[in-house]
Amino acid sequence: MIQKINSSQFLGHGPIKILYPGSAVSSTDTGIGSIGRIDHPEINSNTVIKMHPHINDEILSYFRTGEAEHSDSEGFVKVIGGKTLMLMKAGKSFFHEEKIMGQQQTMEGLQIFIRPGKKDLNPEVVFLELEDLHSENSWRIIGSPNPETEFQFSSQTWIYDMKLLKGSTSEIPQLPKNGLTALLYVFQGSVQVNSSIDLKKKECIVFKDEPVSIQASEDAELVLFFTDEQGEIFKGGMYSGNQM
């Protein structure tokens, strides 16, 4: 069964829209497996998000436009955005701050809160330099539980992205393992799924054991999640945890 999540499910009235994907498909958990929360910020330049804590969250900063200077309690200071992605593995305690740079360009992207496999892991910050801003018409893996990927989650979580050009079609990539639940998120543009489900920016579908074909109605930037809902996770993270 394919379940659609509309943009009306987002919370927040400011520049950061917050999606608890589980709230749209469940009455017991605000997340879906290890996918705890997805933020879609559109923040004006010269904005400072002051130093704040995270506890037991694994946060992927996936900003497509604009730049921010990141600083944290582990001593890292680095400009992120565009081809520079960041994974913050908060563990027991972690603090960070972002200063949105530039004069005119809005910083837009996703902050993805993944539930860790266990409570109170050691904090770690990892940066990924992409060769290209977009992967056109081909799925690109961003992170997984496997050490072969530079972004390694402690839970059974896989994240891919792709820019599907107008008129092009794509299938879901081969599952890393059987029995996974998938979430397909439209970051920009619009697509049609299985010739019947229209998805536009800030909309997504959740599905499991379903054939899925995607056609781009216009150029579309897509983010695809896989999670093993039977895998070990800690649901008490500060932002990723179950909020019910």
N, C-alpha and C positions, 0 to 999 in steps of 0.2 A: 504494500500500500504506500502511495506517495501522499505526504501531507504538506500542504503549502503554508508558509508563514509569511504574512503580509507585513508591510512596513508599519502598519498601525500597531503592531505588537511591540515596537520600540518604546522605551521609556525615556524621559528627559526632555526638557524644554530649552536647554541651552545648546552650545555647539557640539556636545557629545551625546549621541543617541545610543541607548543601551538595550541590547537584546539578551534576554534569558531564554534560550531556545527551547528549553524543556517546558516552560510555562505554556507554550502554545500546543504542546502535544501530551502533557501529563499534568496530573493534579497532586503529585507527590514530590517532584524534583524540578528545580528551576534550570537544571542542566540536562544534557543528554550524554550519558556516560561521562567521559572525561572532558567534554566541551562544556565549560561552566558558564561562560559569558562572552559576548562579542560586542565590543564598542565600535561605533563608526563616528569618529570625530571629524569635524570640519572647523578648524581653529584658525583665527586670524593671526597674522604675523605679529611679532613683538608682544607675544603673550608668554607669561611665565606660569607654569604649573609647579607650584612650590613643593619642596621636599616633603614626601609623604611615604607612609609605610606600606609594605605588602608582606603578608604572612601566608606561607603554603599556597602560593600561586605560581604558575609558570606562564609568563606573559610574553607573547610574541608581538613586537612592534613592527607593523607592516604598513609603513607610510608610503604612499605613491607619489604625492606632490608635496612640495615644501621640505624644509629641513628644521631639525631641532638639535640643540646642544644638550646631550644627556650627561648627567653626573649622578653618582650613586655612592652608597656607603661602602662599596667594595673598592672605591678609589678610581673607578673608570670615569673619564671625561671624553666624550666622542660625539661627533656630529652624525646623526642618523637621518634616514629618509631616502626616497628614491631607490637606488641600488644597494643601499646599506641598511640591512635589517638587523634586529636585535632580539635575542631571547633572554629574558631575565628569569632565572630560577630562584624564587624568593626564599624557599625553605623556611627555616625557623624565624628569620627576621631580615628585612631588607628595606632600604630607603632609597628613593631616587627623585630627581627633579628634571623637568624639561623646559628649555627656553626656546620658544618658537622663533626662528630667525627669518631674516629677509624683510623687505619693505611692503610688498604687495601680495605675494602668493599665499593663498590659504593652504594650510597643512591638512591634507585629507588622507585617510587610510583606515586601518583597522588596528585595534588593540584586542588581542585574542587571549582570553584567560582560560588556560588549560589546567585541569585538576592534576596534582602530582600523584605518582603511584603510591607514595608513602608520606607520612607526616614528618615535618621537621628535618628535611634533607639539607645538606650544606648549600648555602647560597652560591650562585654562579652566574656570570654574565658572559654571553657568547655573541659575537657579531658575524654576520654573513655578508660577503660582498658578491652580489650577483654579477654575472658577466653582462647581462642585458636587463633593462628595466622590465621588459615584457617577454614572455615566451609565447610566440604567436602560433595559434592552432596546434599546440602540443602541450600536454600536461607536464609541469615541472614540479618535482618534489621539493618542498621547503623544509619539512621536518618530519621525523619519524622516531620510533623507539630504538632504531638501529644505529650502532656506532658509525655506520658508513655515511650517515648524513651529519652535516656539521651542526645542525640544530637537532639535538637528541632529547626527546621527551622522556620523563621517567614513567609515564603511563602509556597504555596502548593507544597511541594517537598518531595519525598521519595527516599532513596538510599539503595540498598541491595548489598551484595556480596556473592560469592560462588566460591569454587574450585571444578570444575567438572572433575572428574578423567577420564582418557582415556577409551573410549568405553561406558561411562555412558551417559544417556540422562536425560533431564530435561525440564519441561514446565516453562512458565512464572508464577510467583506466582499470586494468586488471587488479582485483582486490589483493592487498598484501597478505591477507589470510581470510578464511571463510567466516561467515557469520557477523560481519561488521555492519554497523549502522553508518549511513552517509548523510552529510548535510552539504548541499550545493548552494552557495551564496553568490548573489550578483552584486559586485562592488560598483560597477559602472555598466551602462548600456542596458540591453534587454535581449532575452532569448525566449525561445519556445521549446518546451520539453515534451517529448513524445507526441509532437504535433497537436497538443491539446492544452498544455499548461503554459500560460504566459507569465514570465517573470521579468520584473524590472529592478532598477537600482533599489537596494535595501530590502529585497525579497529573497526568499530561499525555499528550498524543499528539503524534507527529511524522508529518507526511504531506506529500505532494507530488502535484499533479495529481489530487486526489481530491475528489469532492463531499462536503461535510461539513454535516450538520444537527445542531443542538444543542438539546436540550430540558432545561429545569431541573427536576430532581427536587425541589429546594428552592431557595430563593434562593441564587444562586451568583455569586461574584465571579471573573471570568475575565480572564486576560492572554494576549494573542495576539501571537506573534512571526512575522515573515517575514524570511528571509535569503536572499541570493543566494549560493549556495555556489561560484559561479564568479567572484564579485566579488573585488577586491583586498583583502586583509587582512594584518595582521601577527599571526602566531601565537606571538610570544614575550613577550606581556604577563605581568606579574608574577602576576596571578590569572586573567586571561582566557585566557592562552596554553595551548597543548597541553601537558598534564602527563605525557604518555606518553614 
